[in-house]
């Protein structure tokens, strides 16, 4: 990476924030942190990160509310959001993909793989990302209905 890309990591668990920060900074990213949804929205508006790594279960505003607020804001809607959560049920993933998440990572996750996931998301063409999201959503819905 020639320019350091900015990642906002949002999680209410200090250990997860630290793990993400150490790994992502090692990979050359600038890391901004937020420990709840309200703080996340402030940081996105102030810092304009290239990508958001967003936990679902948090105080004040949960990840679903943050994702919805980002996608509803004309100035922020194009910032890719990677959901990071312990919620692994099909309906949770369907909710994430249908709400506009660019990727969905379940905890526990490999901190070493995190940088590659973010790079893939950052390198995706928006039209390709939308096509991919629709395809994944269709597959999840088919699995859920079978």
Rosetta blueprint (number, residue, H / E / L):
1 X L
2 X L
3 X L
4 X L
5 X L
6 X E
7 X E
8 X E
9 X E
10 X E
11 X L
12 X L
13 X L
14 X H
15 X H
16 X H
17 X H
18 X H
19 X H
20 X H
21 X H
22 X H
23 X H
24 X H
25 X H
26 X H
27 X L
28 X L
29 X L
30 X E
31 X E
32 X E
33 X E
34 X E
35 X L
36 X L
37 X H
38 X H
39 X H
40 X H
41 X H
42 X H
43 X H
44 X H
45 X H
46 X H
47 X H
48 X L
49 X L
50 X L
51 X E
52 X E
53 X E
54 X E
55 X E
56 X L
57 X L
58 X L
59 X L
60 X L
61 X L
62 X L
63 X H
64 X H
65 X H
66 X H
67 X H
68 X H
69 X H
70 X H
71 X H
72 X H
73 X L
74 X L
75 X L
76 X L
77 X L
78 X L
79 X L
80 X E
81 X E
82 X E
83 X E
84 X E
85 X E
86 X L
87 X L
88 X L
89 X L
90 X H
91 X H
92 X H
93 X H
94 X H
95 X H
96 X H
97 X H
98 X H
99 X L
100 X L
101 X L
102 X L
103 X E
104 X E
105 X E
106 X E
107 X L
108 X L
109 X L
110 X L
111 X H
112 X H
113 X H
114 X H
115 X H
116 X H
117 X H
118 X H
119 X H
120 X H
121 X H
122 X H
123 X H
124 X L
125 X L
126 X H
127 X H
128 X H
129 X H
130 X H
131 X H
132 X H
133 X H
134 X H
135 X H
136 X H
137 X H
138 X H
139 X H
140 X H
141 X H
142 X H
143 X H
144 X H
145 X H
146 X L
